[in-house]
Amino acid sequence: MYATRNFKFTMKNTSLIGLEYNFKIANSITGILDAGPYTIIPKQGTVAPGCDENFIVQFAPYEITSDFSRILSAGIRNLNSEKEPLIIEVNGIAERPVIHFELPITTYRERKSKDMAHIDDKLKIIEFESLGTFVRNTNRFMAVNPTSQGYEFEWEEIVEEGSNKKPLFRCANPKGVILSGKKSEMVFEYTPDTVGEHTSHWIFRIPSEKITQEFLIVGRVNEPNVLFEQGKLKFGPLLLAGKHKETVRIIN
C-alpha cells in the first residue's frame, strides 16, 4: 500500500503498416472491465512500421484485498486472424504498512547523485528553502496510521557527539499519538543563521511496534531577490540652484 511498482515490456511492429493498439484491463474472474490498482502507460496509440514501443504497467494498491489478479489485453487493429491476441496475466501482493508519510516531492537525491554523492535509499528526505537568514520556515506533512490500532510516536534528532552547533531545525510536535485509520500532521521548522546548505538527521520511532525510520532534513538559503525598478536616473536639464526630484522603487 501507498507505494508503486512498475513492470516494463516492449512491443515490436514487424509489419509494413502502423500497428494501432488499445489496452484494456479486466477482472480475471468476472471478465468485467476493472483496472483496480493497475495502470498501463501508454494505453493506446500506434507503433510505426519496423519500430518498437515500451510500455509500463503500474501497480499502486491503496487497500488490501485477497485477489489482485487482472487480465491485460491489447486490441490490435488488422491483426492477422491466425495470430493469437496479446493477453497478459498480471498479479500483485500488497502489505499494509504500520506508518505512511505523505511527504512533498523532492529532487534532492537526484541532484546529489549528479554530484557523485550517494544518499542512502532508506532515508526519507524533507527539504526546505529559505529566502534569507534568520527567517523561520515551516514544512508540514501528514503521517497516516492505516492499522487497526493507535500508537504513540516520537522524533529524535541525531546530534554528533561533542557538537556545539546551534540547532537550525526543530520539530514542533516531537511526541504524539496517531489513532487508527487517522492522519497526524508533522511540523518541522528551519531557521538558518548563515548562508549555504544545512543538513540534520532525525529518527522517527513507534516504540510499541519497534519501528524506526531515518530522515534527512535539508535546508538551503537563497539570497533575497531585491532590485531597483530602474537601472538609471535621468534628471534632465536644470537651472542653477534648481531642484528636481525622482522616485526610485525597490522590488522585493
Order of alpha helices (4+ residues) and beta strands (2+ residues): beta-beta-beta-beta-beta-beta-beta-beta-alpha-beta-beta-beta-beta-beta-beta-beta-beta-beta-beta
